[in-house]
Amino acid sequence: MIRFISLLYVGIMAFTALPQPAFAKEPTASVKSLYAEYKLAMARKNYTNAFFLAGKTWKQSEQTFGASKQTGDFAYNYAVLGRMVNSEKRDKQIKKAFARSIELASLHGEKSDAVAMKRYLNYGAYLMQIDQHKKAAAMLTKSEALAHSLGITDTKDYANLMYHQAGIALKAKHYSEAKPYIEKALQAYNRAQLGTSRSASKAIYLQARIDEKNGDWQNALLGYEKTYVNNGHILNQKDKVIGRAYLQHRQLRFRIMEEKDMSSEDMRVYSSCLGCWPNILPKYKLQAQRAEAKAAYRNERQPPIMPRYARSSAFLAIQYDIDETGVPTNLRIIGGSHAKTFDAATYKSMKTWRAYEAKSGELVTNKKDWVALMNFRLNTRKGVLLDFHGIPLED
């Protein structure tokens, strides 16, 4: 009897140690639940939360499915979101996710090369983002080889690939190599009917930088101008690319200001659209007012003092009136790149401004809705100009 009970006990213990069908389904349900939460966060554009949920989904998929198409896709979702939210503390994990997604791209069957091409591209773009340019170049080269083998030259992915290849060449100071890449990028954006997209606007800005490095300052000025004038308002008014293009345009103009023997075409390009800024509403007709004021008036203006707590350059457009004593009054900031950091310095400077009739020399009084521009230029200790976000323009 005792022997029978002992054998029964051992049998029960052995049975309970075996994997049971009811429990085998639980991890799959867990993956689905996490993936549903991830999709909901994406729909709500809560990308930081989506990033962490994508990481959990990938981890759970690794435990449940191992090396599978699903796992590769989840790893790729996590990696791309890591690039989007710029999570510097998780660089190693994001790189691991990109590598895993590329490793499992072959499980996509006939689409495996196209999937791998896109994943190499985004991995290279991420490596550029964290300043690992040699590794980025290797990933982009692999992506380009796959793109050519597939005959893909009219898609957004190919255009982005050429854009990043141009960026790598620019970073490496291979300016002659960068130029054909950026030209291919713009051609591909146009073929993909994305010539008026944000990506194409960024490519136009990059092309202007490359033209400047190649000594083609006319096309560089026109490219910068085209970017920051932002006709059609493709870019958000506060987009970093707009501010950088505006400052690069001014920097280049300063450098060629003493250029001699300019042709009429040179002068047209040099003086085109001075001061244009998309944050100023068209109804203010800024350019017309400035041209009229330059011809009809002589201005005495004291430049503003850079606030000691400023951390970036800034641009402001101010609309104002002139009272009966000739003093600027009713100052209104109507556009610009700034926070309120620069307001007090602007107002203090403008209170000292005076305008005089160019012919008679008499003080100008009782005017309405004049417009002025104010530029604050802040450099690093090494003399590199900071942009409107406090980032050196050389970056």
PyMOL commands that set and color helices and strands:
alter all, ss='L'
color gray80, all
select helices_A, chain A and resi 2-17+21-24+26-43+47-64+69-85+88-103+105-129+133-150+156-171+175-191+198-213+217-229+240-256+264-270+282-284+286-296+340-350
alter helices_A, ss='H'
color red, helices_A
select strands_A, chain A and resi 297-300+314-322+328-336+354-357+367-376
alter strands_A, ss='S'
color yellow, strands_A
deselect
rebuild
show_as cartoon
